[in-house]
Amino acid sequence: MGPAISDVLPLAVGVMISPIPIIAVILMLFSPRARANGPSFLLGWIAGLAVVSAIVYVIADGADVASDSDAADTTSTVKVVLGVVLILMALRRWRSRPAPGEAAPMPKWMAAVDSVTPVKAVGFGILLSAINPKNLILTVGAAAAVAQAGVSTSDAVVTLVVFVLIGSLSIIVPVAAYVFAGERARTMLDGWKAWLQQHNAAVMTVLLLVIGVVLLAKGLGLLTA
């Protein structure tokens, strides 16, 4: 199980470092329904990661990628493709970064985040964790890596739980800070939001590039082994 966890750790960190979802949950924690919306968003986030990783693992494990050479090569090829996609996303993000001193643009839907209902907050959590292209690629890569490691079902479940929990830490921490500290956490959270808004492009460029190279190297290494 140890090697499987080590394989998914960098991918989980990649999911965890997600500036836009972090900003979104902080905005929800500043809303009148903060005590309901924050935990609801967290619930949706965890559910999205868990469902996608479980589905991909079941499919990959059913294809016997751990022992079938053809299936293993297909999985390795998928890792290579995902790695290349992430690297291209990093280059695109860097080229679209704001000029020095220019305010970083935020998605238009962000303006309505602080007025959503708890049910919509769950939906936002699912969309930003499971449908977000970067997170979807990383979750697919993590689940495929677990299946390819050939661990037992119980070890696979533990590994994927670790992946989901680490990938959710950046959402868990703000929600927990608000739940336990209330308004006292506002200044800290507002500082996080401002920093992430300004440095979103740089953070995402470095993250996508590093994780893309990791996936590309792992996939090529398995294909040429």
N, CA, C and O of each residue as an XYZ file, in Angstrom:
900
protein
N       0.827     -1.213      0.000
C       0.000      0.000      0.000
C       0.861      1.264      0.000
O       0.466      2.296     -0.543
N       2.047      1.169      0.618
C       2.932      2.321      0.695
C       3.260      2.923     -0.654
O       3.108      4.132     -0.833
N       3.719      2.101     -1.638
C       4.009      2.644     -2.966
C       2.788      3.281     -3.629
O       2.916      4.284     -4.331
N       1.611      2.704     -3.411
C       0.397      3.264     -4.012
C       0.112      4.649     -3.445
O      -0.242      5.569     -4.183
N       0.268      4.792     -2.121
C       0.040      6.098     -1.500
C       1.062      7.112     -1.995
O       0.718      8.269     -2.241
N       2.315      6.688     -2.143
C       3.334      7.611     -2.634
C       3.036      8.054     -4.065
O       3.376      9.171     -4.455
N       2.399      7.178     -4.847
C       2.039      7.532     -6.221
C       0.946      8.600     -6.264
O       0.966      9.480     -7.124
N      -0.012      8.519     -5.328
C      -1.139      9.451     -5.384
C      -0.892     10.742     -4.605
O      -1.627     11.713     -4.784
N       0.124     10.771     -3.747
C       0.359     11.957     -2.922
C       0.557     13.231     -3.746
O      -0.114     14.228     -3.477
N       1.458     13.238     -4.748
C       1.616     14.482     -5.513
C       0.350     14.887     -6.240
O       0.085     16.078     -6.406
N      -0.437     13.913     -6.676
C      -1.696     14.223     -7.358
C      -2.707     14.799     -6.378
O      -3.466     15.703     -6.726
N      -2.721     14.275     -5.144
C      -3.616     14.808     -4.116
C      -3.251     16.248     -3.767
O      -4.126     17.093     -3.575
N      -1.947     16.519     -3.687
C      -1.500     17.890     -3.415
C      -1.924     18.808     -4.559
O      -2.298     19.959     -4.335
N      -1.862     18.291     -5.787
C      -2.311     19.074     -6.935
C      -3.784     19.429     -6.844
O      -4.175     20.542     -7.197
N      -4.606     18.500     -6.375
C      -6.030     18.774     -6.172
C      -6.208     19.773     -5.035
O      -7.026     20.689     -5.126
N      -5.449     19.594     -3.977
C      -5.567     20.462     -2.797
C      -5.284     21.919     -3.145
O      -5.977     22.818     -2.669
N      -4.261     22.157     -3.979
C      -3.910     23.529     -4.344
C      -4.800     23.962     -5.504
O      -4.414     23.865     -6.669
N      -5.970     24.432     -5.177
C      -6.960     24.851     -6.174
C      -7.466     26.240     -5.788
O      -8.453     26.350     -5.060
N      -6.808     27.307     -6.262
C      -7.150     28.666     -5.823
C      -8.616     29.057     -5.996
O      -9.215     29.615     -5.076
N      -9.205     28.775     -7.161
C     -10.584     29.213     -7.405
C     -11.564     28.555     -6.425
O     -12.381     29.268     -5.841
N     -11.524     27.227     -6.213
C     -12.405     26.628     -5.204
C     -12.166     27.172     -3.792
O     -13.116     27.339     -3.027
N     -10.910     27.449     -3.443
C     -10.631     27.995     -2.112
C     -11.274     29.376     -1.975
O     -11.885     29.684     -0.952
N     -11.132     30.206     -3.016
C     -11.759     31.525     -3.000
C     -13.275     31.385     -2.902
O     -13.928     32.129     -2.170
N     -13.830     30.420     -3.647
C     -15.283     30.215     -3.642
C     -15.792     29.851     -2.251
O     -16.797     30.399     -1.797
N     -15.104     28.930     -1.568
C     -15.582     28.532     -0.235
C     -15.404     29.666      0.763
O     -16.218     29.809      1.675
N     -14.359     30.477      0.613
C     -14.182     31.623      1.508
C     -15.312     32.633      1.308
O     -15.829     33.187      2.279
N     -15.698     32.874      0.048
C     -16.818     33.774     -0.213
C     -18.102     33.243      0.421
O     -18.904     34.012      0.950
N     -18.289     31.930      0.365
C     -19.465     31.340      1.003
C     -19.422     31.523      2.517
O     -20.458     31.695      3.160
N     -18.226     31.484      3.074
C     -18.078     31.655      4.516
C     -18.280     33.109      4.938
O     -18.418     33.398      6.127
N     -18.298     34.025      3.967
C     -18.588     35.430      4.243
C     -20.069     35.752      4.016
O     -20.507     36.881      4.237
N     -20.835     34.745      3.572
C     -22.240     34.971      3.235
C     -23.132     34.813      4.465
O     -22.693     34.274      5.481
N     -24.393     35.282      4.381
C     -25.323     35.145      5.512
C     -25.583     33.690      5.899
O     -25.919     33.416      7.052
N     -25.438     32.762      4.970
C     -25.683     31.342      5.240
C     -24.367     30.583      5.421
O     -24.275     29.406      5.070
N     -23.374     31.239      5.955
C     -22.027     30.665      6.037
C     -21.990     29.315      6.736
O     -21.334     28.391      6.254
N     -22.680     29.184      7.859
C     -22.609     27.938      8.645
C     -23.245     26.760      7.924
O     -22.948     25.609      8.243
N     -24.115     27.032      6.958
C     -24.706     25.948      6.160
C     -23.956     25.769      4.848
O     -23.691     24.642      4.429
N     -23.612     26.880      4.197
C     -22.995     26.799      2.868
C     -21.578     26.251      2.891
O     -21.198     25.477      2.012
N     -20.780     26.649      3.900
C     -19.402     26.165      3.974
C     -19.324     24.650      4.070
O     -18.679     24.020      3.231
N     -19.967     24.040      5.074
C     -19.958     22.575      5.169
C     -20.622     21.893      3.970
O     -20.212     20.801      3.576
N     -21.651     22.532      3.384
C     -22.316     21.941      2.214
C     -21.369     21.889      1.030
O     -21.324     20.891      0.310
N     -20.610     22.963      0.824
C     -19.614     22.984     -0.257
C     -18.558     21.903     -0.023
O     -18.163     21.200     -0.952
N     -18.110     21.778      1.217
C     -17.120     20.760      1.561
C     -17.664     19.363      1.286
O     -16.953     18.513      0.749
N     -18.916     19.125      1.651
C     -19.547     17.831      1.402
C     -19.573     17.520     -0.092
O     -19.245     16.406     -0.501
N     -19.959     18.499     -0.907
C     -19.998     18.293     -2.346
C     -18.617     18.047     -2.920
O     -18.441     17.217     -3.812
N     -17.630     18.781     -2.397
C     -16.241     18.623     -2.858
C     -15.743     17.195     -2.606
O     -15.203     16.549     -3.504
N     -15.931     16.717     -1.375
C     -15.489     15.368     -1.021
C     -16.234     14.312     -1.836
O     -15.638     13.347     -2.313
N     -17.550     14.509     -1.990
C     -18.355     13.550     -2.742
C     -17.890     13.470     -4.193
O     -17.799     12.379     -4.758
N     -17.596     14.621     -4.798
C     -17.146     14.636     -6.188
C     -15.854     13.863     -6.377
O     -15.745     13.043     -7.289
N     -14.868     14.121     -5.518
C     -13.592     13.416     -5.613
C     -13.770     11.918     -5.375
O     -13.192     11.093     -6.083
N     -14.582     11.576     -4.366
C     -14.772     10.172     -4.004
C     -15.450      9.394     -5.127
O     -15.036      8.281     -5.451
N     -16.487      9.975     -5.717
C     -17.232      9.266     -6.758
C     -16.375      9.057     -8.003
O     -16.338      7.957     -8.554
N     -15.688     10.107     -8.445
C     -14.859      9.980     -9.653
C     -13.733      8.974     -9.440
O     -13.490      8.122    -10.294
N     -13.045      9.071     -8.303
C     -11.932      8.150     -8.049
C     -12.429      6.711     -7.935
O     -11.764      5.791     -8.410
N     -13.582      6.508     -7.315
C     -14.125      5.158     -7.177
C     -14.503      4.573     -8.538
O     -14.199      3.415     -8.824
N     -15.165      5.374     -9.376
C     -15.581      4.887    -10.692
C     -14.371      4.519    -11.553
O     -14.338      3.461    -12.181
N     -13.383      5.410    -11.569
C     -12.191      5.142    -12.390
C     -11.446      3.921    -11.872
O     -10.967      3.102    -12.657
N     -11.346      3.796    -10.541
C     -10.648      2.633     -9.989
C     -11.364      1.330    -10.355
O     -10.718      0.363    -10.760
N     -12.672      1.299    -10.219
C     -13.441      0.084    -10.526
C     -13.254     -0.303    -11.990
O     -13.071     -1.479    -12.306
N     -13.300      0.689    -12.885
C     -13.123      0.403    -14.318
C     -11.715     -0.114    -14.591
O     -11.535     -1.118    -15.280
N     -10.708      0.588    -14.041
C      -9.314      0.188    -14.283
C      -9.001     -1.154    -13.653
O      -8.309     -1.978    -14.251
N      -9.502     -1.378    -12.455
C      -9.255     -2.650    -11.782
C      -9.956     -3.784    -12.517
O      -9.419     -4.887    -12.616
N     -11.149     -3.520    -13.030
C     -11.873     -4.530    -13.794
C     -11.163     -4.889    -15.081
O     -11.293     -6.005    -15.583
N     -10.404     -3.932    -15.616
C      -9.626     -4.189    -16.830
C      -8.315     -4.901    -16.523
O      -7.552     -5.238    -17.428
N      -8.063     -5.125    -15.233
C      -6.874     -5.861    -14.779
C      -5.577     -5.178    -15.241
O      -4.680     -5.818    -15.790
N      -5.506     -3.860    -15.001
C      -4.335     -3.106    -15.454
C      -3.076     -3.480    -14.676
O      -1.967     -3.171    -15.112
N      -3.237     -4.138    -13.534
C      -2.070     -4.502    -12.729
C      -1.281     -5.661    -13.337
O      -0.069     -5.756    -13.144
N      -1.969     -6.546    -14.076
C      -1.282     -7.729    -14.600
C      -1.407     -7.904    -16.108
O      -0.577     -8.573    -16.722
N      -2.430     -7.314    -16.710
C      -2.612     -7.421    -18.159
C      -1.716     -6.391    -18.839
O      -1.894     -5.191    -18.629
N      -0.767     -6.829    -19.640
C       0.214     -5.913    -20.234
C      -0.432     -4.890    -21.171
O      -0.045     -3.722    -21.189
N      -1.418     -5.341    -21.948
C      -2.079     -4.415    -22.861
C      -2.839     -3.338    -22.094
O      -2.776     -2.155    -22.428
N      -3.568     -3.775    -21.047
C      -4.324     -2.814    -20.239
C      -3.371     -1.875    -19.503
O      -3.638     -0.680    -19.371
N      -2.255     -2.432    -19.024
C      -1.265     -1.608    -18.317
C      -0.667     -0.569    -19.258
O      -0.467      0.581    -18.869
N      -0.379     -0.973    -20.501
C       0.161     -0.026    -21.474
C      -0.849      1.071    -21.794
O      -0.483      2.230    -21.983
N      -2.118      0.694    -21.851
C      -3.162      1.687    -22.107
C      -3.224      2.703    -20.974
O      -3.331      3.907    -21.208
N      -3.153      2.196    -19.729
C      -3.176      3.083    -18.577
C      -1.966      4.007    -18.563
O      -2.085      5.192    -18.252
N      -0.814      3.468    -18.899
C       0.407      4.282    -18.950
C       0.303      5.336    -20.039
O       0.759      6.466    -19.864
N      -0.295      4.966    -21.159
C      -0.490      5.931    -22.247
C      -1.426      7.052    -21.812
O      -1.223      8.218    -22.149
N      -2.457      6.674    -21.057
C      -3.381      7.685    -20.527
C      -2.631      8.665    -19.631
O      -2.876      9.870    -19.688
N      -1.720      8.157    -18.805
C      -0.924      9.037    -17.938
C      -0.086     10.001    -18.764
O       0.016     11.183    -18.435
N       0.512      9.497    -19.836
C       1.313     10.354    -20.714
C       0.444     11.456    -21.312
O       0.825     12.627    -21.318
N      -0.722     11.070    -21.811
C      -1.631     12.046    -22.416
C      -2.069     13.086    -21.384
O      -2.075     14.283    -21.669
N      -2.436     12.623    -20.183
C      -2.854     13.554    -19.134
C      -1.714     14.494    -18.757
O      -1.939     15.682    -18.524
N      -0.497     13.968    -18.697
C       0.655     14.801    -18.391
C       0.858     15.888    -19.429
O       1.108     17.044    -19.087
N       0.752     15.518    -20.693
C       0.908     16.499    -21.778
C      -0.188     17.561    -21.696
O       0.077     18.749    -21.877
N      -1.418     17.127    -21.421
C      -2.536     18.072    -21.305
C      -2.271     19.076    -20.178
O      -2.498     20.274    -20.348
N      -1.794     18.592    -19.037
C      -1.514     19.485    -17.915
C      -0.409     20.482    -18.255
O      -0.496     21.653    -17.889
N       0.623     20.024    -18.951
C       1.709     20.929    -19.347
C       1.186     22.007    -20.298
O       1.552     23.175    -20.173
N       0.340     21.620    -21.238
C      -0.254     22.601    -22.155
C      -1.149     23.579    -21.397
O      -1.171     24.770    -21.706
N      -1.885     23.078    -20.408
C      -2.718     23.958    -19.586
C      -1.853     24.957    -18.815
O      -2.234     26.115    -18.644
N      -0.679     24.496    -18.350
C       0.233     25.381    -17.618
C       0.719     26.506    -18.530
O       0.761     27.666    -18.120
N       1.082     26.166    -19.757
C       1.554     27.184    -20.704
C       0.448     28.180    -21.032
O       0.693     29.382    -21.131
N      -0.760     27.675    -21.199
C      -1.898     28.550    -21.500
C      -2.179     29.485    -20.334
O      -2.444     30.672    -20.528
N      -2.119     28.941    -19.118
C      -2.379     29.757    -17.929
C      -1.319     30.846    -17.777
O      -1.637     31.973    -17.399
N      -0.065     30.515    -18.069
C       1.013     31.493    -17.938
C       0.855     32.627    -18.952
O       1.086     33.792    -18.629
N       0.463     32.279    -20.170
C       0.296     33.302    -21.199
C      -0.875     34.234    -20.905
O      -0.874     35.388    -21.334
N      -1.873     33.738    -20.177
C      -3.056     34.557    -19.882
C      -2.970     35.248    -18.523
O      -3.952     35.818    -18.049
N      -1.789     35.195    -17.897
C      -1.637     35.820    -16.579
C      -1.800     37.332    -16.693
O      -1.484     37.906    -17.735
N      -2.298     37.998    -15.619
C      -2.458     39.455    -15.653
C      -1.108     40.158    -15.651
O      -0.128     39.631    -15.124
N      -1.057     41.342    -16.236
C       0.171     42.126    -16.248
C       0.478     42.611    -14.833
O      -0.430     42.692    -14.005
N       1.733     42.933    -14.540
C       2.085     43.431    -13.200
C       1.228     44.631    -12.805
O       1.101     45.597    -13.558
N       0.646     44.551    -11.617
C      -0.210     45.628    -11.135
C      -1.649     45.540    -11.592
O      -2.498     46.287    -11.106
N      -1.939     44.640    -12.518
C      -3.305     44.471    -13.028
C      -4.065     43.483    -12.159
O      -3.519     42.458    -11.750
N      -5.329     43.790    -11.876
C      -6.150     42.907    -11.050
C      -6.441     41.619    -11.801
O      -6.794     41.639    -12.980
N      -6.291     40.501    -11.106
C      -6.547     39.207    -11.740
C      -8.045     39.002    -11.923
O      -8.794     39.141    -10.956
N      -8.512     38.677    -13.129
C      -9.945     38.471    -13.353
C     -10.435     37.191    -12.688
O      -9.718     36.191    -12.641
N     -11.640     37.230    -12.182
C     -12.270     36.069    -11.581
C     -13.434     35.610    -12.452
O     -14.021     36.424    -13.165
N     -13.784     34.313    -12.409
C     -14.931     33.834    -13.188
C     -16.205     34.614    -12.845
O     -16.414     34.989    -11.691
N     -17.052     34.855    -13.844
C     -18.257     35.660    -13.623
C     -19.195     35.033    -12.601
O     -19.875     35.743    -11.859
N     -19.235     33.682    -12.560
C     -20.148     33.025    -11.628
C     -19.761     33.268    -10.173
O     -20.569     33.070     -9.266
N     -18.509     33.702     -9.957
C     -18.040     33.918     -8.601
C     -18.841     35.006     -7.878
O     -18.940     34.998     -6.651
N     -19.415     35.944     -8.648
C     -20.155     37.051     -8.047
C     -21.405     36.571     -7.319
O     -21.891     37.249     -6.414
N     -21.927     35.411     -7.704
C     -23.168     34.914     -7.097
C     -22.929     33.872     -6.014
O     -23.882     33.368     -5.419
N     -21.664     33.542     -5.753
C     -21.356     32.461     -4.819
C     -21.838     32.765     -3.406
O     -22.298     31.863     -2.707
N     -21.738     34.029     -2.973
C     -22.087     34.350     -1.584
C     -23.590     34.375     -1.333
O     -24.025     34.587     -0.201
N     -24.392     34.160     -2.386
C     -25.844     34.183     -2.200
C     -26.505     32.845     -2.530
O     -27.729     32.778     -2.643
N     -25.722     31.786     -2.686
C     -26.286     30.489     -3.044
C     -26.938     29.817     -1.841
O     -26.667     30.169     -0.693
N     -27.793     28.852     -2.122
C     -28.421     28.052     -1.079
C     -27.498     26.886     -0.724
O     -26.573     26.592     -1.481
N     -27.724     26.214      0.410
C     -26.889     25.054      0.756
C     -26.898     23.960     -0.305
O     -25.876     23.317     -0.542
N     -28.057     23.745     -0.952
C     -28.131     22.716     -2.000
C     -27.247     23.104     -3.180
O     -26.539     22.261     -3.730
N     -27.286     24.376     -3.569
C     -26.432     24.833     -4.659
C     -24.964     24.800     -4.251
O     -24.086     24.573     -5.082
N     -24.707     25.027     -2.969
C     -23.320     24.956     -2.485
C     -22.770     23.547     -2.662
O     -21.608     23.380     -3.034
N     -23.588     22.535     -2.399
C     -23.176     21.145     -2.639
C     -22.858     20.950     -4.116
O     -21.855     20.329     -4.470
N     -23.731     21.492     -4.981
C     -23.512     21.381     -6.415
C     -22.217     22.049     -6.861
O     -21.478     21.506     -7.683
N     -21.948     23.236     -6.308
C     -20.696     23.924     -6.621
C     -19.504     23.071     -6.199
O     -18.517     22.969     -6.927
N     -19.601     22.465     -5.027
C     -18.512     21.625     -4.542
C     -18.241     20.456     -5.472
O     -17.087     20.137     -5.760
N     -19.301     19.820     -5.939
C     -19.148     18.683     -6.860
C     -18.539     19.137     -8.176
O     -17.622     18.499     -8.693
N     -19.045     20.238     -8.718
C     -18.551     20.728    -10.002
C     -17.077     21.116     -9.933
O     -16.299     20.787    -10.829
N     -16.698     21.814     -8.870
C     -15.324     22.308     -8.779
C     -14.325     21.219     -8.405
O     -13.124     21.375     -8.626
N     -14.814     20.116     -7.840
C     -13.889     19.022     -7.515
C     -13.849     17.969     -8.603
O     -12.772     17.503     -8.973
N     -15.010     17.587     -9.123
C     -15.087     16.454    -10.052
C     -15.104     16.863    -11.516
O     -14.607     16.119    -12.361
N     -15.660     18.023    -11.840
C     -15.803     18.437    -13.237
C     -14.703     19.402    -13.646
O     -14.400     19.534    -14.832
N     -14.103     20.078    -12.673
C     -12.971     20.958    -12.947
C     -11.901     20.171    -13.722
O     -11.451     19.131    -13.240
N     -11.478     20.641    -14.922
C     -10.554     19.852    -15.759
C      -9.289     19.421    -15.035
O      -8.881     18.263    -15.129
N      -8.664     20.346    -14.311
C      -7.418     20.004    -13.617
C      -7.650     18.911    -12.590
O      -6.907     17.930    -12.552
N      -8.662     19.064    -11.763
C      -8.934     18.068    -10.722
C      -9.392     16.739    -11.308
O      -9.060     15.676    -10.783
N     -10.152     16.798    -12.392
C     -10.610     15.566    -13.037
C      -9.413     14.767    -13.560
O      -9.351     13.549    -13.391
N      -8.469     15.455    -14.194
C      -7.271     14.783    -14.713
C      -6.474     14.154    -13.576
O      -6.034     13.009    -13.681
N      -6.289     14.902    -12.489
C      -5.499     14.394    -11.366
C      -6.197     13.228    -10.667
O      -5.540     12.275    -10.250
N      -7.509     13.298    -10.538
C      -8.255     12.217     -9.884
C      -8.240     10.953    -10.728
O      -8.078      9.853    -10.201
N      -8.408     11.105    -12.035
C      -8.325      9.955    -12.935
C      -6.929      9.334    -12.848
O      -6.790      8.113    -12.786
N      -5.904     10.177    -12.845
C      -4.534      9.676    -12.741
C      -4.280      8.939    -11.437
O      -3.604      7.910    -11.420
N      -4.819      9.464    -10.348
C      -4.625      8.832     -9.034
C      -5.316      7.473     -8.970
O      -4.721      6.488     -8.532
N      -6.568      7.424     -9.408
C      -7.311      6.165     -9.355
C      -6.679      5.116    -10.262
O      -6.617      3.939     -9.907
N      -6.212      5.542    -11.431
C      -5.551      4.604    -12.350
C      -4.246      4.089    -11.751
O      -3.899      2.920    -11.916
N      -3.524      4.970    -11.052
C      -2.266      4.554    -10.425
C      -2.507      3.518     -9.339
O      -1.730      2.574     -9.196
N      -3.587      3.691     -8.569
C      -3.918      2.724     -7.514
C      -4.253      1.371     -8.131
O      -3.801      0.333     -7.648
N      -5.047      1.385     -9.198
C      -5.397      0.123     -9.863
C      -4.162     -0.542    -10.446
O      -4.032     -1.765    -10.395
N      -3.261      0.247    -10.997
C      -2.060     -0.301    -11.624
C      -1.081     -0.849    -10.588
O      -0.242     -1.691    -10.907
N      -1.189     -0.368     -9.342
C      -0.291     -0.837     -8.283
C      -0.605     -2.268     -7.861
O       0.236     -2.938     -7.263
N      -1.821     -2.742     -8.172
C      -2.178     -4.123     -7.873
C      -2.376     -4.422     -6.398
O      -2.175     -5.558     -5.971
N      -2.765     -3.429     -5.611
C      -2.982     -3.647     -4.178
C      -4.351     -4.290     -3.955
O      -5.186     -4.329     -4.859
N      -4.567     -4.790     -2.746
C      -5.863     -5.394     -2.417
C      -6.952     -4.330     -2.416
O      -6.668     -3.133     -2.366
N      -8.197     -4.780     -2.470
C      -9.316     -3.841     -2.495
C      -9.328     -2.956     -1.254
O      -9.560     -1.751     -1.349
N      -9.078     -3.557     -0.085
C      -9.088     -2.772      1.157
C      -7.973     -1.727      1.148
O      -8.177     -0.594      1.584
N      -6.795     -2.107      0.652
C      -5.691     -1.145      0.576
C      -5.996     -0.050     -0.444
O      -5.629      1.109     -0.255
N      -6.667     -0.432     -1.522
C      -7.041      0.558     -2.533
C      -8.015      1.581     -1.945
O      -7.901      2.780     -2.198
N      -8.975      1.086     -1.156
C      -9.943      1.988     -0.519
C      -9.233      2.960      0.418
O      -9.513      4.159      0.404
N      -8.321      2.446      1.226
C      -7.572      3.297      2.149
C      -6.766      4.342      1.377
O      -6.742      5.516      1.747
N      -6.113      3.910      0.314
C      -5.297      4.818     -0.492
C      -6.143      5.927     -1.107
O      -5.742      7.091     -1.104
N      -7.309      5.568     -1.632
C      -8.182      6.569     -2.241
C      -8.777      7.504     -1.189
O      -8.995      8.685     -1.460
N      -9.041      6.978      0.008
C      -9.510      7.840      1.108
C      -8.434      8.861      1.463
O      -8.729     10.035      1.686
N      -7.182      8.403      1.514
C      -6.063      9.318      1.784
C      -5.988     10.381      0.692
O      -5.792     11.562      0.980
N      -6.145      9.959     -0.564
C      -6.129     10.908     -1.685
C      -7.223     11.961     -1.525
O      -6.965     13.156     -1.668
N      -8.428     11.521     -1.233
C      -9.562     12.452     -1.101
C      -9.353     13.404      0.071
O      -9.612     14.601     -0.051
N      -8.890     12.888      1.197
C      -8.703     13.736      2.379
C      -7.623     14.788      2.147
O      -7.807     15.958      2.484
N      -6.501     14.375      1.573
C      -5.433     15.345      1.301
C      -5.895     16.356      0.256
O      -5.638     17.553      0.379
N      -6.574     15.866     -0.763
C      -7.086     16.767     -1.790
C      -8.125     17.737     -1.274
O      -8.392     18.754     -1.914
N      -8.719     17.441     -0.127
C      -9.772     18.286      0.452
C      -9.268     19.208      1.558
O     -10.035     20.024      2.067
N      -8.002     19.098      1.938
C      -7.490     19.874      3.070
C      -7.655     21.377      2.886
O      -7.956     22.094      3.840
N      -7.458     21.854      1.658
C      -7.555     23.299      1.429
C      -8.985     23.809      1.566
O      -9.197     25.014      1.702
N      -9.962     22.917      1.531
C     -11.359     23.291      1.761
C     -11.724     23.039      3.222
O     -12.463     23.815      3.828
N     -11.199     21.948      3.783
C     -11.479     21.612      5.175
C     -10.980     22.704      6.111
O     -11.690     23.088      7.041
N      -9.767     23.212      5.881
C      -9.161     24.187      6.797
C      -9.971     25.480      6.895
O     -10.254     25.905      8.015
N     -10.369     26.141      5.786
C     -11.179     27.348      5.921
C     -12.522     27.102      6.606
O     -12.963     27.897      7.436
N     -13.168     25.982      6.246
C     -14.464     25.676      6.857
C     -14.299     25.438      8.358
O     -15.082     25.948      9.159
N     -13.281     24.665      8.736
C     -13.039     24.404     10.155
C     -12.684     25.690     10.892
O     -13.115     25.898     12.026
N     -11.894     26.559     10.244
C     -11.519     27.829     10.877
C     -12.754     28.663     11.170
O     -12.859     29.268     12.237
N     -13.698     28.700     10.219
C     -14.910     29.488     10.444
C     -15.813     28.841     11.489
O     -16.368     29.526     12.348
N     -15.957     27.522     11.412
C     -16.837     26.824     12.352
C     -16.369     27.005     13.791
O     -17.185     27.202     14.691
N     -15.048     26.939     14.010
C     -14.527     26.995     15.376
C     -14.146     28.406     15.820
O     -14.146     28.697     17.016
N     -13.821     29.287     14.867
C     -13.400     30.637     15.258
C     -14.414     31.705     14.869
O     -14.334     32.837     15.346
N     -15.358     31.360     14.015
C     -16.398     32.308     13.637
C     -15.833     33.548     12.967
O     -14.949     33.457     12.115
N     -16.353     34.716     13.360
C     -15.940     35.980     12.761
C     -14.472     36.285     12.997
O     -13.884     37.076     12.259
N     -13.871     35.680     14.001
C     -12.451     35.917     14.275
C     -11.574     35.398     13.141
O     -10.435     35.839     12.982
N     -12.093     34.473     12.363
C     -11.322     33.915     11.245
C     -11.439     34.755      9.980
O     -10.735     34.499      9.003
N     -12.319     35.753      9.983
C     -12.594     36.521      8.773
C     -11.337     37.209      8.216
O     -11.079     37.156      7.014
N     -10.560     37.853      9.099
C      -9.370     38.573      8.637
C      -8.375     37.631      7.967
O      -7.821     37.947      6.915
N      -8.153     36.467      8.587
C      -7.237     35.493      8.021
C      -7.733     34.993      6.668
O      -6.966     34.932      5.707
N      -9.015     34.636      6.592
C      -9.580     34.112      5.355
C      -9.580     35.173      4.253
O      -9.344     34.864      3.085
N      -9.845     36.414      4.629
C      -9.848     37.495      3.645
C      -8.439     37.691      3.074
O      -8.280     37.981      1.889
N      -7.430     37.532      3.915
C      -6.049     37.629      3.451
C      -5.708     36.515      2.475
O      -5.049     36.744      1.461
N      -6.161     35.306      2.790
C      -5.946     34.180      1.876
C      -6.594     34.453      0.531
O      -5.993     34.230     -0.520
N      -7.840     34.945      0.577
C      -8.589     35.203     -0.657
C      -7.873     36.235     -1.526
O      -7.722     36.039     -2.731
N      -7.438     37.318     -0.921
C      -6.770     38.383     -1.675
C      -5.479     37.871     -2.320
O      -5.183     38.189     -3.471
N      -4.716     37.077     -1.567
C      -3.446     36.563     -2.095
C      -3.698     35.600     -3.247
O      -3.015     35.660     -4.269
N      -4.669     34.719     -3.086
C      -4.961     33.740     -4.127
C      -5.503     34.403     -5.387
O      -5.191     33.975     -6.498
N      -6.316     35.448     -5.217
C      -6.842     36.152     -6.379
C      -5.706     36.757     -7.203
O      -5.726     36.694     -8.433
N      -4.730     37.335     -6.533
C      -3.649     38.008     -7.227
C      -2.633     37.041     -7.829
O      -2.056     37.320     -8.880
N      -2.413     35.907     -7.165
C      -1.354     34.992     -7.593
C      -1.895     33.690     -8.192
O      -1.156     32.715     -8.332
N      -3.161     33.677     -8.539
C      -3.791     32.470     -9.063
C      -3.054     31.914    -10.281
O      -2.781     30.716    -10.349
N      -2.731     32.784    -11.243
C      -2.091     32.331    -12.487
C      -0.728     31.706    -12.216
O      -0.404     30.651    -12.763
N       0.073     32.358    -11.371
C       1.420     31.838    -11.088
C       1.344     30.504    -10.354
O       2.073     29.567    -10.680
N       0.459     30.421     -9.362
C       0.310     29.180     -8.595
C      -0.116     28.039     -9.509
O       0.459     26.952     -9.468
N      -1.121     28.293    -10.329
C      -1.638     27.238    -11.195
C      -0.626     26.843    -12.275
O      -0.545     25.670    -12.641
N       0.138     27.798    -12.782
C       1.140     27.476    -13.802
C       2.185     26.513    -13.249
O       2.489     25.491    -13.864
N       2.731     26.849    -12.082
C       3.752     25.989    -11.472
C       3.175     24.623    -11.138
O       3.794     23.594    -11.406
N       1.984     24.623    -10.552
C       1.351     23.368    -10.143
C       1.096     22.463    -11.348
O       1.475     21.291    -11.339
N       0.454     23.007    -12.382
C       0.129     22.208    -13.560
C       1.394     21.685    -14.241
O       1.428     20.547    -14.709
N       2.424     22.515    -14.291
C       3.670     22.101    -14.928
C       4.337     20.955    -14.171
O       4.761     19.968    -14.772
N       4.426     21.095    -12.844
C       5.082     20.069    -12.030
C       4.320     18.746    -12.095
O       4.915     17.696    -12.336
N       3.005     18.795    -11.879
C       2.209     17.568    -11.893
C       2.189     16.960    -13.290
O       2.209     15.738    -13.436
N       2.148     17.806    -14.314
C       2.173     17.299    -15.686
C       3.457     16.537    -15.984
O       3.433     15.469    -16.597
N       4.573     17.097    -15.543
C       5.862     16.422    -15.751
C       5.907     15.100    -14.982
O       6.427     14.103    -15.485
N       5.354     15.094    -13.751
C       5.333     13.867    -12.947
C       4.534     12.768    -13.660
O       5.002     11.635    -13.772
N       3.337     13.100    -14.139
C       2.507     12.114    -14.837
C       3.178     11.648    -16.126
O       3.173     10.458    -16.440
N       3.751     12.585    -16.864
C       4.423     12.239    -18.117
C       5.596     11.297    -17.863
O       5.780     10.312    -18.579
N       6.387     11.606    -16.838
C       7.547     10.766    -16.524
C       7.128      9.377    -16.074
O       7.726      8.381    -16.483
N       6.094      9.304    -15.224
C       5.622      7.995    -14.754
C       5.085      7.166    -15.910
O       5.374      5.974    -16.015
N       4.309      7.794    -16.767
C       3.737      7.058    -17.888
C       4.800      6.563    -18.846
O       4.763      5.408    -19.270
N       5.750      7.423    -19.193
C       6.828      7.019    -20.096
C       7.714      5.950    -19.465
O       8.176      5.031    -20.141
N       7.945      6.085    -18.148
C       8.773      5.103    -17.450
C       8.171      3.711    -17.499
O       8.884      2.723    -17.680
N       6.840      3.633    -17.336
C       6.167      2.334    -17.377
C       6.115      1.777    -18.792
O       6.218      0.565    -18.986
N       5.956      2.655    -19.787
C       5.887      2.194    -21.170
C       7.209      1.665    -21.685
O       7.251      0.771    -22.530
N       8.295      2.231    -21.164
C       9.620      1.833    -21.641
C      10.300      0.810    -20.742
O      11.423      0.383    -21.009
N       9.600      0.417    -19.661
C      10.208     -0.553    -18.719
C      10.285     -1.925    -19.356
O      10.762     -2.871    -18.729
